[in-house]
Amino acid sequence: MPQFDAAPVLRLTSRESQVLQLVALGRSAKEVALELEIAPCTVERHIENVRLKTRTRNRAHMVAVVLQDGWLALMESTAA
């Protein structure tokens, strides 16, 4: 009987990855939009796309899943 890998591969665009990283750091959609110089509604669309790709219920669940599954490693530089 063939063996299947149970863990799906998460395929995000570079922009979705950027948005996910900032959301995981606690940024609001407005803050992400300002930082990336895009519209807040575009940020919301990226968040929704990632949420659908990860099959999660909401933002908190999305961030928890991507961290738990190793799809995202949080690294925020600290300003001295």
Steps between C-alpha positions, in 0.01 A plus 500: 500500500645843405603743774382860482648798677225634727649850522394719207745742344402862553549699180479873563585789275782724619247770593285253693812395690585862580147570622490178704832585669375845601161373617676232706701779664172659611463771236150610400392506137540879499852477642595234245355714222705801607819297530459328161348807333187318384130548570354354821241310296785337307655392830165353605481308171851358551408396855186330375697319227749369756218403735334300222828335398565396860137394550478694825204665670638847575822703523601368841449140389688575175804637685496213751488241221779650290726530806418151627554339160829685445378698198598825670780590735458835672804719491459865593802722528525682828591865489757598760 
